[in-house]
């Protein structure tokens, strides 16, 4: 009962609808749980500790030594220090930060994060850096590096949320991002991790001109190109692009799922197992709800970490009435180089 109570508190931490009175009632010190309620998880590893970051007030944060028991930091990464530029760039944005990503590059940690309002594409991706992830270290300090990319309503046909940083074999950083509108975007970054090239579309839910998509049940602005949350993983000479299809954030009504394609080049084209380009709606389904344990699952990350290939995402739990919890699965590979997820 205590575990579910603490998990419920963490779920409150991850909702944008909590009022000021609820915020005063949240725990102020870290607590532990074995059922981690998250949205949009990403993971890093430093000095024997796993760090998990997610959507939440000030960016959700939890740590673990074994990826089983988690210590949750209720105040998040930024606590009350939300950069002022985020409010200037994104009308209506306050403190509920979406879909971070994190990577170690050139001796520092780089964290991207999303500022937006639900269903609209007036959005921004921000950047933080730190020497260490350990909040007990004297060197622990997140430095604001400003906006990486900004999308504007009625100007851009893409949405600046859900970033993923990727480093290619030439040590060139890239960023892939996007949600709905014209789909998943990719651009080269410069050495400061800011946008250096014009974005190009590398994946869509449907081919341009497709007329039979189901109506969008979540937003009258975003349309029906229901694809988001890209993540690129390198394996065996291929770049694998994971994307989430369809609709999250609806509890037991969610139908989120994950598809994948691969390419020999970072900028594509990414093809599925049937040889269809992801720019034209291609993608091989790799993760979905079974309607017994999870109603749906999506917004994944994939890593080679501590000798294992690991896939994480959030799933909408059937036993917990649609609560969003952490899913972790090991990746194995077929003889022809396609990822397969463990049953556990």
N, C-alpha and C positions, 0 to 999 in steps of 0.2 A: 504493500500500500504506500509506503514511504517513497519507493522508487517511482511509482506512477505519479505521486504528488510532485516530486521534484521535476519529473519529465513534463508535467503539465505546466509548471512555472516556466520551464525553458521554452515550451511552445508559445506561451504568452510573450516571451522575449522576442520571438520571431514573427509577431504580427504587427502590422502597421496600424491596427485599429485601437490599440490600448490607449486609454486616457491617462491624464496626469495622476489620478488617484491610484490606478493600477501600477503605474511605474514606481510610485513610492512604496508599494507593497512587494516588489520584486526583491529577492535575496540580494544582498550587497557583497557577499563573499562567495568564493567558489564552492561548489558542491559536486558530489560524485553520483554517477548513474551508469547502468549497463544498457539502458534503452535510450539512445541519444536522438532526440527529436530535432530535426534539422530540415532546412531547405537549401538546395544548391551547394552541396559540400565539396570542398577541395582539401588536399592534405599535403603536408610537408613533414620531413623528418630531420631532426637535429639533435646530436649528442644523446642518443638513446630515447628520445621522446618524439611521439607523433603529435603534430599540431593540426587540428582540423578547424577550418574557417568556413563560414556559411552566411547566408542571408540573415540579417538581424539588426537590432538597434546598435549602431556603431560598429557593425560587422561581428557576427557571432564567432565565438572562440571556445575551443575545448582541447584538452590535452590527454594523452594516454601513453602508458609504457607498453601496452600489449594489444591495443585496438579492441579491447573488450570492456574494460572499465574506463569511464571518461570523467575527467574533472572539467566542469563547465564554469566559465568566467562570465557571470551575468552582465557585467558592464560592457563586455565586448572589447574590440581592439581600440577603438577611438574614444570609448567612454563618452564624455560630454564634449569632446573637442572636434566637432564636425567642421571641416574647412568652410570658411564663409563663401568661397567662390562657388560651392555646390548649390547654394540657395540662389545665387545670382544667375547661374547657368540653367537651372532646371526649376521653372515655376511650379510651386506646390510641393517640392521636395523638402523633407525635414530631417529625420534621423534614421529612417528605416532603409538601410543600405542593402543592395541586392548583389548576389552572385559574384563574390570575389574570386580571384585566382592568385596564385603565389608561385614564385620560382626563385631559385638561387642562381645568380649569374654575376661573374666578375667579383666575387667576394662579398656580395650583399644580397639581401632578400628584397625582392620586388613584388609588391602586391597591387594588383588592379582591382577596382571595385566599381559598381554601377549605381548611378543616381537617376531615378526616374519616378514616374507615377503610373499606376496600372493602366495598361491598354493604350498608352500614348507614346509617341516617339520623340518627344522633347526630352532628351536624355543626355547623360555625360558619363564617360569612364574616367575615373580618377586614378592617381598613382601615389603609393606610399613606399618608402624604403626604410630598411632597418639593418643593423649589423647582426642582430641575433633575434631569435624568436622567443627566447627565454624571458618571461616577464620579471624574473627575479634578478636578472643580470644588471650591472651598472651601465652597460652599453645599450640596454633596451630602450629605444626611443623611435617611434614611427615619425618619419619626416614627410611632410606634404610636398609632393612634386607637381601639384596642379592637375589640370585636365589633359588627358591624352587625346581624346577625340570627343566631339560634341555633335549630336544630331538635333535638327530643328524641325518642328512641325511645319508642314507646307513648303519645306525646302528640300529635305532629304527623303529618299525612298528606302531608308534603312534606319535601324534603331540602335543607338550606342549603349547597349547593355550586354551582359554575359561575356566578358572578355576571357580569352585564354592566350597566354604568352607561350610562344614556341621558339626554340633556338635551332637553326638548321646546322648542317654539317660544316658550314663555313663560319660558324659563330655569328650568324646574322639573326637578330631577333625579329620576329613577326608577331602580329596579333590577329587572331580570328575572333569574331564577335557576331552578334546579331540575334534578332527576334522578329519574326513575321515580316511585314512589308516585302521587300524584294529578297529577303532571306539572309543567308550567312555571308558575312563580309570578311575579307582578308586584306591586310596591308603590311608592308615592311615598316619596321620601326628604326629610328636612329639610335645612336649610342646612349641617349638619355631616356630611351624607351618611350619616345613620343612618335606619333604618326609621321612617316617619311614618304609614303607613296599614296596615290589615290586608291581607295578601296575597290575591290572587285568582288562580284558575287560568285561564290563557289558551291553553294547548295541551296536548293529550294524544296519546299514540301511538294509542290506541284509544278509541272512545266508551265511556262508562260502561256496564257490563253486558256488554261484548263477551266471548265465551266461547272463541273459537278461536285465541287468541294462542299462539305456540310457547312451551314452557316456558323459563324463564330459565336459561341455562347458566352464569351467573356468580355468582348469589346466591340463597339461599333466602329472604332477607328482602325484597328489593326488588320482587318481583312481576314482571309481564310488561308493565307500561306503559313500554315501552322508549323513552323520549324524554328528552333532556337537552341541555345546552350551548346555551342560547338566546343569540342575538345580534340586536339590533335596529339597523337602518340606515335613515336618512331619505333619501328620494329622490323628487323630483317631486311633493311634496305627500302622499306615502304613507309609512307606517312599514312596513318589511319585517322580519318575524320569521323568522330562520333557526333551525332546530333540527336536532339529530342524532337519527336513529332507530336502533334496534337496538343491536348490541353491539360495544363497543370492546375494546381491551386484551387481545386474544387472538391477536396476530400474524397469521399467514396464515388463522386461523379467524375473524377479525373480519368482521362484515358491516355495519359502520358506514356511514351515508349521510346526506346533508343534504337537508332539505325546507324549503320557504319558503311563507309566506302574507303578505298585506298588509292594512292597515287605515288608514283616515283618522284614527283616534284612537289614542293611545298604548295605552289600555287595551282596545282591540279593539272588536268581534270581528275576529280575523284570519281571512281567507278565502283558500282556494287558488284556482287558476285555474278549477276546476270549480264554485266557489261553495260549497264545503263548509267549515264552520267548523273551525278547528284545535282548538277545544275538544272536538270530536266525532271527532277522529282525522284531520282534513283536513291537507293539505300537498302541495305540488307538488314532486316530486323534482328536485333541481338538481345534485347531485354524488354519485357512487357509484364504486366500484371497477370497472375494466374487466377484471380478472383477468389482465392482461398486464403493465402497469406497476404498478398498485396493486390489491391485493386488496379494499381498502375505504378509505374516507376520511371524516373528520368532525371535529367540534368546531371550528367555523369562527369567523372574525371577518370583517367586511366594512367597508371604509372608502372615503371619498373622500379621497385622499392624493396631494399633489403633482400635481394635475391628472388623476389616474386613479382609477377605481373599482376597488378591489382586494379580492379574496377570498383568504383564507389559511385553511389547516387542516392537520391532519396526515393522512398517508396511509400505509398499511401496504404497504411496497414488496415487490413480487414478486421482483425481482432480488436484493434484500437479505434474502430469507427472512423477510419479515414485519416487518422493522425499521420503526419509525415515523419518518418524515421530513417536513420542511416542504414543503408544497404552496402555490404561489402562482399565481393565475389572475386575469386582468383580467375585469371585468364589463362587458358591453354590455347594452343594454335594448331590448326589443321595442317596437313602436309602441304597444301597449296597456299598456306599463309593467311588464313582467316581466323579471327578471334572467336573463342567459345567460352562462355561463362560457366563457372562451377554451379552445381545445383544448390549448394548450401547458401 
